[in-house]
């Protein structure tokens, strides 16, 4: 029960920080827009839409990241925690920034 309370009362989500693809982001935007419109009109039960949007973003964390470096094509070893890597090494990161 405590997780459901935390999901409902966690406030407005910020889409830019979520590791979801563009299609999932659009689905989350649509869910939140619909929930907001229904709340504005006085309907109850919009918490379900908020929870669905939150669940989509939670599941996206477990989705596999891109396996190949965009510069050289080698596999990227992701750390167990912290920021996910976009490049396989510093050389590729520097090459992509130029």
Residue pairs with C-beta under 8 A, 6 or more apart in sequence:
4 51
7 50
7 51
7 54
7 55
8 47
8 50
8 51
10 54
13 28
13 32
13 53
13 54
13 57
15 25
15 28
15 29
18 25
18 28
18 57
18 60
19 60
19 61
19 63
19 84
20 28
20 56
20 57
20 60
21 60
24 56
24 57
24 60
27 53
27 56
28 53
28 56
28 57
31 49
31 50
31 52
31 53
31 56
32 49
32 50
32 53
34 49
35 46
35 49
35 50
35 53
36 46
38 45
38 46
38 49
39 46
65 76
65 78
65 84
66 76
66 86
67 75
67 76
68 74
68 75
68 76
69 75
69 76
69 87
69 88
69 89
69 92
70 86
70 87
70 92
70 96
71 87
71 88
71 92
71 95
71 96
72 88
72 92
74 88
75 88
76 85
76 86
76 87
76 88
77 85
77 88
78 84
78 85
79 85
86 93
87 93
87 96
